[in-house]
Amino acid sequence: MYAVIVTGGKQYKVAPGEYLKIEKLEIATGESVTFDRVLLVGNGDDVNIGAPVVPGATVVAEVISQGRHDKIRIIKFRRRKHHMKRMGHRQWYTEIKITGIQA
């Protein structure tokens, strides 16, 4: 069984037992989170597509940890102007484990 959910402005294909890093959620480690914006639910050949969401479908997950991704380097450079600007960014994430899909 699998589902497609929306969180943090992105879509993820998830299955039970899968670990996933999503945009940061303000939920404590060890707590449960429910995603109700489910776009698609599939079970073998039986596929249920929402318009835009599947009514009554939810995905339950457990928060494993909070953290930050690796640093991304940003360089802005203007040729012949003696100008170069260096920056870095580390995005926050929430790691979750999918525990169940109800459709």
C-alpha positions in Angstrom: 0.0 0.0 0.0 1.2 3.5 -0.8 0.0 7.1 -0.8 0.9 10.5 -2.1 0.8 13.3 0.5 1.4 17.0 0.5 3.4 18.7 3.3 5.6 21.8 3.2 4.5 22.6 -0.3 6.0 19.4 -1.7 4.5 16.0 -2.7 5.9 12.7 -1.3 5.1 9.1 -2.2 5.1 7.2 1.1 4.6 3.6 2.2 4.3 2.1 5.7 7.7 1.6 7.4 9.4 4.3 5.3 11.6 7.0 6.7 11.3 10.5 5.2 12.9 14.0 5.7 10.3 16.7 5.2 10.1 20.4 5.9 10.4 21.3 9.6 7.2 20.7 11.7 6.9 22.1 15.2 6.2 18.7 16.8 8.3 17.1 19.6 10.3 13.9 19.0 8.4 10.7 19.6 5.0 12.3 19.0 2.6 11.2 16.2 1.5 13.4 13.3 -1.4 12.9 10.9 -1.4 14.1 7.3 -4.9 14.6 5.9 -3.9 16.1 2.5 -3.7 12.7 0.7 -3.8 13.1 -3.1 -3.7 9.4 -4.0 -4.0 6.0 -2.3 -2.9 2.8 -4.0 -3.2 -0.8 -3.0 -1.9 -3.2 -5.7 -4.0 -2.6 -8.8 -6.7 -0.6 -6.9 -5.8 3.1 -7.1 -8.0 5.9 -5.6 -7.2 9.3 -7.0 -8.6 12.4 -5.2 -10.1 15.5 -6.7 -8.0 17.2 -5.2 -7.8 15.0 -2.1 -9.1 11.6 -1.2 -12.0 12.0 1.2 -11.4 10.3 4.6 -7.9 9.2 3.8 -5.1 9.9 6.3 -1.4 9.0 6.8 -0.1 8.6 10.3 3.6 9.1 11.0 5.9 9.2 14.1 8.5 12.0 14.5 12.0 10.5 14.7 14.2 13.5 14.9 14.7 17.2 14.1 17.9 18.4 12.3 19.5 20.4 9.6 20.6 19.3 6.1 24.2 19.7 4.8 25.3 23.2 4.0 24.6 24.6 0.5 27.1 27.1 -0.8 25.8 30.2 -2.6 28.2 32.4 -4.6 27.2 35.6 -6.3 29.9 36.9 -8.7 29.9 39.9 -11.0 32.6 39.7 -13.6 35.0 42.7 -14.1 33.4 44.5 -11.1 35.7 43.2 -8.3 32.6 41.8 -6.5 32.1 38.3 -5.1 29.7 37.4 -2.3 29.7 34.0 -0.5 26.8 32.7 1.6 25.7 29.4 3.0 22.4 27.9 4.0 21.3 24.9 6.1 17.6 24.0 5.9 15.8 22.6 8.9 14.0 19.2 8.5 11.9 16.8 10.4 12.6 13.1 10.0 9.4 10.9 10.2 8.6 7.2 10.0 5.3 6.3 8.2 3.3 4.0 10.6 0.0 3.6 8.8 -2.2 4.6 5.9 -6.0 4.7 6.3 -8.1 5.0 3.2 
